[in-house]
Amino acid sequence: MPLGWAASRPSAPEPVDDGLVYRLKHWPDLPSAVRTADVFRLLSVMSHRAVSRRWMLAHTRLAPIRLDMLLRRLRDRSEVEVIDIRAFRAAD
C-alpha cells in the first residue's frame, strides 16, 4: 500500500498581488517599537531593490497588519517609492 503525502498544516492563501512594488528612498527614522530584526532586514532589501507586498509577506515573519502599518508609515513620510508595475506587464 503506497503512503500518501499530507501537509502537516493547511497552506495559507496566497497574498493578493496588487501590482505595486516598494523601494526605500532613504533610511527611515523609526520608533523603537518598530525597530526589529525583521523590519531591519526588510528595509535593507528595500534599499537595494523594489519588492512587492506579496514578496515581503513570503520572506519575512511580519504579520500582514504590521507590514501594512509599516508601509503606510513609509508612504506617509515619503520614505519609500511606490511603483505600479502593471503598466510594465501590459507592455510585454
C-alpha positions as CSV (number, residue, x, y, z in Angstrom):
1,M,0.0,0.0,0.0
2,P,1.6,3.3,-1.1
3,L,1.9,6.0,1.5
4,G,0.4,9.4,0.6
5,W,1.9,12.7,1.5
6,A,-0.2,15.0,3.6
7,A,0.6,18.6,4.6
8,S,1.2,19.0,8.3
9,R,-0.9,22.1,8.3
10,P,-3.2,23.8,5.7
11,S,-1.3,26.2,3.4
12,A,-2.1,29.9,3.9
13,P,-3.9,31.6,1.0
14,E,-1.6,33.4,-1.4
15,P,-1.4,37.1,-0.7
16,V,-3.0,39.2,-3.4
17,D,-0.6,40.9,-5.8
18,D,-1.8,44.5,-6.2
19,G,0.9,45.3,-8.9
20,L,2.8,47.7,-6.6
21,V,6.4,47.4,-5.6
22,Y,8.2,49.4,-2.9
23,R,11.8,50.8,-2.8
24,L,13.3,52.7,0.1
25,K,14.3,56.3,-0.8
26,H,16.3,56.7,2.4
27,W,16.7,55.0,5.8
28,P,13.7,56.0,7.9
29,D,13.7,57.1,11.5
30,L,11.5,54.5,13.2
31,P,10.1,54.4,16.8
32,S,11.8,51.8,19.0
33,A,8.7,49.5,18.9
34,V,9.2,49.1,15.1
35,R,12.9,48.6,15.2
36,T,13.0,44.8,15.0
37,A,15.4,42.5,13.2
38,D,12.6,41.5,10.7
39,V,12.0,45.2,9.9
40,F,15.7,46.0,9.5
41,R,16.2,43.0,7.2
42,L,13.2,44.1,5.0
43,L,14.4,47.7,4.9
44,S,17.9,46.5,3.9
45,V,16.4,44.6,0.9
46,M,14.2,47.6,0.0
47,S,17.2,49.9,0.0
48,H,18.7,47.8,-2.8
49,R,15.7,46.8,-4.9
50,A,12.0,47.2,-5.1
51,V,9.8,44.4,-3.7
52,S,6.1,43.7,-3.6
53,R,3.9,43.3,-0.5
54,R,3.5,39.7,-1.6
55,W,7.3,39.2,-1.5
56,M,7.5,40.9,1.9
57,L,4.9,38.5,3.4
58,A,6.6,35.5,1.9
59,H,10.1,36.4,3.0
60,T,9.6,38.0,6.4
61,R,7.8,37.0,9.6
62,L,5.9,40.2,9.8
63,A,2.1,39.9,10.3
64,P,0.1,41.4,7.4
65,I,-1.3,44.1,9.7
66,R,2.2,45.1,11.0
67,L,3.5,45.1,7.4
68,D,0.7,47.3,6.3
69,M,1.3,49.7,9.2
70,L,5.0,49.9,8.3
71,L,4.2,50.5,4.6
72,R,1.7,53.2,5.4
73,R,4.2,55.0,7.7
74,L,6.9,54.9,5.0
75,R,4.4,56.2,2.3
76,D,3.1,58.9,4.6
77,R,6.6,60.2,5.3
78,S,7.7,59.9,1.6
79,E,10.5,57.4,2.7
80,V,9.5,54.8,0.1
81,E,9.0,55.0,-3.7
82,V,5.8,53.2,-4.8
83,I,6.0,51.9,-8.3
84,D,3.0,50.5,-10.2
85,I,4.4,47.7,-12.3
86,R,1.1,46.8,-14.0
87,A,1.9,49.1,-16.9
88,F,5.2,47.3,-17.5
89,R,3.3,43.9,-17.6
90,A,0.9,45.2,-20.2
91,A,3.7,46.3,-22.4
92,D,5.1,42.8,-22.8
